[in-house]
Amino acid sequence: MTFKFRSRIFLYLLLLLALFVCSQFVIYLGVESAHWMANPYESLGEGLREVAEAMGLTLWLVPLLVWAAWIISRWMVRPLRAMAKTAGRIRGGRLDERIETAMMPDDETKSLAETVNAAFDGYAGALRRLERFSGDAAHQLRNPIAAIRNLGEVALSRSRTVDEYRETLETMLGELDRLTRIVEQLLQLSRLEAGTLQRRFAPIPLRSVIEQVRQIYQPLAEARGVELAVATGAADVRIAGIEELLVEMLGNLADNALRHAPAGGDVRIEVLAGTGSAAQLVVTDSGPGIPEEFAETIFDRFAQGPGGGTGAVGLGLSLAAEIATVHGGKLKLANPGQPGARFECRLPIVQT
């Protein structure tokens, strides 16, 4: 047979009450026995009668003590009942509900409630990330999937030449590449929002990050007739972080700059000595710049600024801003409304 937690507490209190009554009887009996042994001329029966009277008074108090035990057991499980009700409301969809801990005493119950609240926060955050990922995926994957399907249906609607089939397949592969890029960036954003990456941080030299980005994007710059200039004079500083994420952040900024720099223009990546314990990573281009009306939304997901037909999916700058935030920095557009976009990212330096 199993009992509820409150019933178990009540039974424990009754056991303590029974032990108290038994101990009272033993104490009374022991006192009277010692008194009789010290005074054998007195009547033993009289002493036993006094013991019986004292125990009778104690037994008269037992119902009151049982009632007190029931009230105490109810009071002890009240915080647990509150936690259970709150958990039930959260399970029902009210994700903003939390256990009220302000009036709780600073004991194990409050610690348990705070731990449960933290678990609810994590649960709600995970659901929000899942909902956001699902919404973003449904929003952004619809067009490339529809394009691939339409291309396939059109290609199969009648016989075509080998060149026509090749052109269709090349277009479909381009859409698949775009689809893959969207999924990878969405997954990366989802992992960043989980907030568990700091455990993998290690000191990373910015020189290494910049050199990797230069090697990756130099062929693209040459193909577009854009000069990719890198200044590593102050790049000996180290940043606490994850190298592949820092490369991805800087790479997204470089890719964005290369998309908007005209042929014959230039893109420049440099590290400036910041103030205090921070370094400033700067990416500039010779493009038309970003109008002021886009300055507030340029880092939003799927935001399309001027020149939105460049093939970007509107996630690169958002991902770069998230990576900067994860590393304790801040990415900003330094010159909205001016020619040549200038993106600045302040990152804390690892002190050596």
QUIBELUR-V111124 format. One record per residue. N is the residue number from 0. RES is the residue in three letters. SS is DSSP state (H for helix, E for strand, C for the rest). PSI is psi in whole degrees, -180 to 180 (* if undefined). NEAR is the number of other ideal C-beta (glycine too) atoms within 8 Angstrom. Layout:
BEGIN
n->N res->RES ss->SS psi->PSI near->NEAR
n->N res->RES ss->SS psi->PSI near->NEAR
END
This chain:
BEGIN
n->0 res->MET ss->C psi->134 near->2
n->1 res->THR ss->C psi->148 near->2
n->2 res->PHE ss->C psi->150 near->7
n->3 res->LYS ss->C psi->161 near->5
n->4 res->PHE ss->H psi->-42 near->8
n->5 res->ARG ss->H psi->-40 near->10
n->6 res->SER ss->H psi->-38 near->9
n->7 res->ARG ss->H psi->-43 near->9
n->8 res->ILE ss->H psi->-42 near->12
n->9 res->PHE ss->H psi->-42 near->11
n->10 res->LEU ss->H psi->-38 near->9
n->11 res->TYR ss->H psi->-41 near->8
n->12 res->LEU ss->H psi->-37 near->11
n->13 res->LEU ss->H psi->-37 near->10
n->14 res->LEU ss->H psi->-43 near->8
n->15 res->LEU ss->H psi->-38 near->8
n->16 res->LEU ss->H psi->-41 near->12
n->17 res->ALA ss->H psi->-41 near->8
n->18 res->LEU ss->H psi->-37 near->8
n->19 res->PHE ss->H psi->-45 near->8
n->20 res->VAL ss->H psi->-44 near->12
n->21 res->CYS ss->H psi->-41 near->8
n->22 res->SER ss->H psi->-36 near->8
n->23 res->GLN ss->H psi->-44 near->11
n->24 res->PHE ss->H psi->-43 near->10
n->25 res->VAL ss->H psi->-40 near->8
n->26 res->ILE ss->H psi->-48 near->8
n->27 res->TYR ss->H psi->-45 near->12
n->28 res->LEU ss->H psi->-40 near->9
n->29 res->GLY ss->H psi->-40 near->8
n->30 res->VAL ss->H psi->-45 near->8
n->31 res->GLU ss->H psi->-38 near->12
n->32 res->SER ss->H psi->-42 near->9
n->33 res->ALA ss->H psi->-39 near->8
n->34 res->HIS ss->H psi->-41 near->10
n->35 res->TRP ss->H psi->-39 near->11
n->36 res->MET ss->H psi->-32 near->7
n->37 res->ALA ss->H psi->-23 near->6
n->38 res->ASN ss->C psi->74 near->7
n->39 res->PRO ss->C psi->-16 near->6
n->40 res->TYR ss->C psi->-17 near->3
n->41 res->GLU ss->C psi->160 near->9
n->42 res->SER ss->C psi->125 near->5
n->43 res->LEU ss->H psi->-36 near->7
n->44 res->GLY ss->H psi->-38 near->6
n->45 res->GLU ss->H psi->-41 near->8
n->46 res->GLY ss->H psi->-40 near->13
n->47 res->LEU ss->H psi->-33 near->9
n->48 res->ARG ss->H psi->-38 near->8
n->49 res->GLU ss->H psi->-38 near->10
n->50 res->VAL ss->H psi->-43 near->12
n->51 res->ALA ss->H psi->-40 near->8
n->52 res->GLU ss->H psi->-43 near->8
n->53 res->ALA ss->H psi->-41 near->10
n->54 res->MET ss->H psi->-32 near->12
n->55 res->GLY ss->H psi->-42 near->8
n->56 res->LEU ss->H psi->-40 near->8
n->57 res->THR ss->H psi->-42 near->10
n->58 res->LEU ss->H psi->-31 near->8
n->59 res->TRP ss->H psi->-29 near->7
n->60 res->LEU ss->H psi->-13 near->8
n->61 res->VAL ss->H psi->-47 near->10
n->62 res->PRO ss->H psi->-40 near->7
n->63 res->LEU ss->H psi->-41 near->7
n->64 res->LEU ss->H psi->-35 near->9
n->65 res->VAL ss->H psi->-43 near->10
n->66 res->TRP ss->H psi->-41 near->8
n->67 res->ALA ss->H psi->-39 near->8
n->68 res->ALA ss->H psi->-39 near->12
n->69 res->TRP ss->H psi->-42 near->9
n->70 res->ILE ss->H psi->-43 near->8
n->71 res->ILE ss->H psi->-42 near->10
n->72 res->SER ss->H psi->-38 near->13
n->73 res->ARG ss->H psi->-41 near->9
n->74 res->TRP ss->H psi->-37 near->7
n->75 res->MET ss->H psi->-32 near->8
n->76 res->VAL ss->H psi->-1 near->11
n->77 res->ARG ss->H psi->-45 near->8
n->78 res->PRO ss->H psi->-37 near->9
n->79 res->LEU ss->H psi->-37 near->9
n->80 res->ARG ss->H psi->-39 near->8
n->81 res->ALA ss->H psi->-41 near->10
n->82 res->MET ss->H psi->-43 near->12
n->83 res->ALA ss->H psi->-42 near->8
n->84 res->LYS ss->H psi->-42 near->8
n->85 res->THR ss->H psi->-43 near->11
n->86 res->ALA ss->H psi->-38 near->10
n->87 res->GLY ss->H psi->-40 near->8
n->88 res->ARG ss->H psi->-38 near->9
n->89 res->ILE ss->H psi->-42 near->13
n->90 res->ARG ss->H psi->-29 near->6
n->91 res->GLY ss->C psi->-1 near->6
n->92 res->GLY ss->C psi->-7 near->5
n->93 res->ARG ss->C psi->78 near->7
n->94 res->LEU ss->C psi->-12 near->9
n->95 res->ASP ss->C psi->-4 near->5
n->96 res->GLU ss->C psi->142 near->8
n->97 res->ARG ss->C psi->157 near->7
n->98 res->ILE ss->C psi->130 near->9
n->99 res->GLU ss->C psi->119 near->7
n->100 res->THR ss->C psi->-3 near->9
n->101 res->ALA ss->C psi->-37 near->4
n->102 res->MET ss->C psi->2 near->4
n->103 res->MET ss->C psi->145 near->11
n->104 res->PRO ss->C psi->154 near->5
n->105 res->ASP ss->C psi->80 near->4
n->106 res->ASP ss->C psi->-165 near->7
n->107 res->GLU ss->H psi->-33 near->5
n->108 res->THR ss->H psi->-44 near->10
n->109 res->LYS ss->H psi->-40 near->11
n->110 res->SER ss->H psi->-41 near->8
n->111 res->LEU ss->H psi->-44 near->9
n->112 res->ALA ss->H psi->-43 near->13
n->113 res->GLU ss->H psi->-37 near->9
n->114 res->THR ss->H psi->-42 near->8
n->115 res->VAL ss->H psi->-41 near->11
n->116 res->ASN ss->H psi->-42 near->11
n->117 res->ALA ss->H psi->-38 near->8
n->118 res->ALA ss->H psi->-40 near->8
n->119 res->PHE ss->H psi->-39 near->13
n->120 res->ASP ss->H psi->-45 near->8
n->121 res->GLY ss->H psi->-40 near->8
n->122 res->TYR ss->H psi->-46 near->10
n->123 res->ALA ss->H psi->-40 near->11
n->124 res->GLY ss->H psi->-40 near->9
n->125 res->ALA ss->H psi->-41 near->9
n->126 res->LEU ss->H psi->-40 near->9
n->127 res->ARG ss->H psi->-42 near->8
n->128 res->ARG ss->H psi->-40 near->11
n->129 res->LEU ss->H psi->-44 near->8
n->130 res->GLU ss->H psi->-41 near->8
n->131 res->ARG ss->H psi->-43 near->10
n->132 res->PHE ss->H psi->-44 near->12
n->133 res->SER ss->H psi->-44 near->8
n->134 res->GLY ss->H psi->-44 near->8
n->135 res->ASP ss->H psi->-44 near->12
n->136 res->ALA ss->H psi->-46 near->10
n->137 res->ALA ss->H psi->-36 near->8
n->138 res->HIS ss->H psi->-44 near->8
n->139 res->GLN ss->H psi->-24 near->12
n->140 res->LEU ss->H psi->-13 near->11
n->141 res->ARG ss->H psi->-46 near->8
n->142 res->ASN ss->H psi->-50 near->7
n->143 res->PRO ss->H psi->-35 near->12
n->144 res->ILE ss->H psi->-44 near->9
n->145 res->ALA ss->H psi->-38 near->8
n->146 res->ALA ss->H psi->-44 near->9
n->147 res->ILE ss->H psi->-43 near->12
n->148 res->ARG ss->H psi->-45 near->8
n->149 res->ASN ss->H psi->-42 near->8
n->150 res->LEU ss->H psi->-43 near->12
n->151 res->GLY ss->H psi->-43 near->10
n->152 res->GLU ss->H psi->-42 near->8
n->153 res->VAL ss->H psi->-42 near->8
n->154 res->ALA ss->H psi->-33 near->10
n->155 res->LEU ss->H psi->-3 near->5
n->156 res->SER ss->C psi->-25 near->5
n->157 res->ARG ss->C psi->169 near->3
n->158 res->SER ss->C psi->141 near->2
n->159 res->ARG ss->C psi->167 near->7
n->160 res->THR ss->C psi->166 near->5
n->161 res->VAL ss->H psi->-41 near->5
n->162 res->ASP ss->H psi->-38 near->6
n->163 res->GLU ss->H psi->-43 near->9
n->164 res->TYR ss->H psi->-41 near->10
n->165 res->ARG ss->H psi->-44 near->8
n->166 res->GLU ss->H psi->-41 near->8
n->167 res->THR ss->H psi->-44 near->13
n->168 res->LEU ss->H psi->-39 near->8
n->169 res->GLU ss->H psi->-40 near->8
n->170 res->THR ss->H psi->-41 near->9
n->171 res->MET ss->H psi->-41 near->11
n->172 res->LEU ss->H psi->-37 near->8
n->173 res->GLY ss->H psi->-42 near->8
n->174 res->GLU ss->H psi->-36 near->12
n->175 res->LEU ss->H psi->-40 near->10
n->176 res->ASP ss->H psi->-43 near->8
n->177 res->ARG ss->H psi->-42 near->11
n->178 res->LEU ss->H psi->-44 near->12
n->179 res->THR ss->H psi->-42 near->8
n->180 res->ARG ss->H psi->-41 near->9
n->181 res->ILE ss->H psi->-48 near->13
n->182 res->VAL ss->H psi->-44 near->10
n->183 res->GLU ss->H psi->-42 near->8
n->184 res->GLN ss->H psi->-38 near->12
n->185 res->LEU ss->H psi->-43 near->13
n->186 res->LEU ss->H psi->-39 near->9
n->187 res->GLN ss->H psi->-42 near->10
n->188 res->LEU ss->H psi->-41 near->15
n->189 res->SER ss->H psi->-41 near->11
n->190 res->ARG ss->H psi->-37 near->8
n->191 res->LEU ss->H psi->-40 near->13
n->192 res->GLU ss->H psi->-21 near->10
n->193 res->ALA ss->H psi->-23 near->9
n->194 res->GLY ss->C psi->28 near->7
n->195 res->THR ss->C psi->12 near->5
n->196 res->LEU ss->H psi->-19 near->12
n->197 res->GLN ss->H psi->-25 near->7
n->198 res->ARG ss->H psi->-18 near->5
n->199 res->ARG ss->H psi->5 near->6
n->200 res->PHE ss->C psi->144 near->8
n->201 res->ALA ss->E psi->158 near->8
n->202 res->PRO ss->E psi->125 near->8
n->203 res->ILE ss->E psi->124 near->13
n->204 res->PRO ss->E psi->131 near->10
n->205 res->LEU ss->H psi->-29 near->17
n->206 res->ARG ss->H psi->-42 near->9
n->207 res->SER ss->H psi->-41 near->9
n->208 res->VAL ss->H psi->-47 near->14
n->209 res->ILE ss->H psi->-40 near->14
n->210 res->GLU ss->H psi->-40 near->10
n->211 res->GLN ss->H psi->-42 near->9
n->212 res->VAL ss->H psi->-39 near->13
n->213 res->ARG ss->H psi->-44 near->11
n->214 res->GLN ss->H psi->-36 near->7
n->215 res->ILE ss->H psi->-41 near->8
n->216 res->TYR ss->H psi->-4 near->13
n->217 res->GLN ss->H psi->-45 near->9
n->218 res->PRO ss->H psi->-39 near->6
n->219 res->LEU ss->H psi->-41 near->9
n->220 res->ALA ss->H psi->-44 near->12
n->221 res->GLU ss->H psi->-39 near->8
n->222 res->ALA ss->H psi->-29 near->6
n->223 res->ARG ss->C psi->2 near->9
n->224 res->GLY ss->C psi->33 near->6
n->225 res->VAL ss->C psi->137 near->14
n->226 res->GLU ss->E psi->125 near->7
n->227 res->LEU ss->E psi->106 near->13
n->228 res->ALA ss->E psi->137 near->8
n->229 res->VAL ss->E psi->128 near->10
n->230 res->ALA ss->E psi->114 near->8
n->231 res->THR ss->C psi->23 near->11
n->232 res->GLY ss->C psi->-40 near->6
n->233 res->ALA ss->C psi->24 near->10
n->234 res->ALA ss->C psi->11 near->10
n->235 res->ASP ss->C psi->-9 near->7
n->236 res->VAL ss->C psi->156 near->11
n->237 res->ARG ss->E psi->144 near->11
n->238 res->ILE ss->E psi->135 near->15
n->239 res->ALA ss->E psi->117 near->11
n->240 res->GLY ss->E psi->-160 near->12
n->241 res->ILE ss->C psi->121 near->10
n->242 res->GLU ss->H psi->-44 near->10
n->243 res->GLU ss->H psi->-31 near->6
n->244 res->LEU ss->H psi->-41 near->13
n->245 res->LEU ss->H psi->-38 near->15
n->246 res->VAL ss->H psi->-41 near->12
n->247 res->GLU ss->H psi->-41 near->12
n->248 res->MET ss->H psi->-53 near->14
n->249 res->LEU ss->H psi->-35 near->15
n->250 res->GLY ss->H psi->-40 near->11
n->251 res->ASN ss->H psi->-39 near->12
n->252 res->LEU ss->H psi->-42 near->14
n->253 res->ALA ss->H psi->-42 near->14
n->254 res->ASP ss->H psi->-43 near->11
n->255 res->ASN ss->H psi->-42 near->13
n->256 res->ALA ss->H psi->-42 near->15
n->257 res->LEU ss->H psi->-30 near->15
n->258 res->ARG ss->H psi->-30 near->10
n->259 res->HIS ss->H psi->-13 near->11
n->260 res->ALA ss->C psi->134 near->13
n->261 res->PRO ss->C psi->163 near->7
n->262 res->ALA ss->C psi->133 near->6
n->263 res->GLY ss->C psi->-5 near->5
n->264 res->GLY ss->C psi->-164 near->11
n->265 res->ASP ss->E psi->157 near->10
n->266 res->VAL ss->E psi->134 near->17
n->267 res->ARG ss->E psi->132 near->11
n->268 res->ILE ss->E psi->128 near->16
n->269 res->GLU ss->E psi->160 near->11
n->270 res->VAL ss->E psi->125 near->15
n->271 res->LEU ss->E psi->144 near->9
n->272 res->ALA ss->E psi->114 near->6
n->273 res->GLY ss->C psi->-180 near->9
n->274 res->THR ss->C psi->146 near->3
n->275 res->GLY ss->C psi->-128 near->4
n->276 res->SER ss->C psi->32 near->5
n->277 res->ALA ss->E psi->149 near->11
n->278 res->ALA ss->E psi->156 near->14
n->279 res->GLN ss->E psi->118 near->12
n->280 res->LEU ss->E psi->125 near->14
n->281 res->VAL ss->E psi->134 near->14
n->282 res->VAL ss->E psi->121 near->13
n->283 res->THR ss->E psi->155 near->11
n->284 res->ASP ss->E psi->169 near->14
n->285 res->SER ss->C psi->24 near->10
n->286 res->GLY ss->C psi->-170 near->13
n->287 res->PRO ss->C psi->-10 near->6
n->288 res->GLY ss->C psi->179 near->11
n->289 res->ILE ss->C psi->122 near->11
n->290 res->PRO ss->C psi->155 near->10
n->291 res->GLU ss->H psi->-32 near->6
n->292 res->GLU ss->H psi->-16 near->4
n->293 res->PHE ss->H psi->-6 near->12
n->294 res->ALA ss->C psi->-34 near->11
n->295 res->GLU ss->C psi->-22 near->4
n->296 res->THR ss->C psi->-1 near->8
n->297 res->ILE ss->C psi->-25 near->11
n->298 res->PHE ss->C psi->5 near->9
n->299 res->ASP ss->C psi->154 near->7
n->300 res->ARG ss->C psi->137 near->8
n->301 res->PHE ss->C psi->16 near->11
n->302 res->ALA ss->C psi->135 near->12
n->303 res->GLN ss->C psi->112 near->6
n->304 res->GLY ss->C psi->-163 near->10
n->305 res->PRO ss->C psi->142 near->7
n->306 res->GLY ss->C psi->35 near->9
n->307 res->GLY ss->H psi->-8 near->8
n->308 res->GLY ss->H psi->20 near->4
n->309 res->THR ss->H psi->-5 near->7
n->310 res->GLY ss->C psi->-6 near->5
n->311 res->ALA ss->C psi->155 near->10
n->312 res->VAL ss->C psi->2 near->10
n->313 res->GLY ss->C psi->22 near->10
n->314 res->LEU ss->C psi->-17 near->14
n->315 res->GLY ss->H psi->-51 near->12
n->316 res->LEU ss->H psi->-35 near->13
n->317 res->SER ss->H psi->-43 near->14
n->318 res->LEU ss->H psi->-41 near->15
n->319 res->ALA ss->H psi->-42 near->16
n->320 res->ALA ss->H psi->-39 near->10
n->321 res->GLU ss->H psi->-42 near->11
n->322 res->ILE ss->H psi->-42 near->13
n->323 res->ALA ss->H psi->-43 near->13
n->324 res->THR ss->H psi->-43 near->10
n->325 res->VAL ss->H psi->-33 near->12
n->326 res->HIS ss->C psi->15 near->13
n->327 res->GLY ss->C psi->16 near->7
n->328 res->GLY ss->C psi->-171 near->11
n->329 res->LYS ss->E psi->129 near->7
n->330 res->LEU ss->E psi->135 near->13
n->331 res->LYS ss->E psi->158 near->7
n->332 res->LEU ss->E psi->115 near->10
n->333 res->ALA ss->C psi->-21 near->7
n->334 res->ASN ss->C psi->61 near->9
n->335 res->PRO ss->C psi->141 near->10
n->336 res->GLY ss->C psi->3 near->8
n->337 res->GLN ss->C psi->154 near->7
n->338 res->PRO ss->C psi->144 near->6
n->339 res->GLY ss->C psi->97 near->10
n->340 res->ALA ss->C psi->140 near->13
n->341 res->ARG ss->E psi->113 near->11
n->342 res->PHE ss->E psi->131 near->14
n->343 res->GLU ss->E psi->138 near->10
n->344 res->CYS ss->E psi->118 near->15
n->345 res->ARG ss->E psi->128 near->11
n->346 res->LEU ss->E psi->137 near->15
n->347 res->PRO ss->E psi->140 near->11
n->348 res->ILE ss->E psi->142 near->11
n->349 res->VAL ss->C psi->120 near->9
n->350 res->GLN ss->C psi->131 near->4
n->351 res->THR ss->C psi->* near->4
END
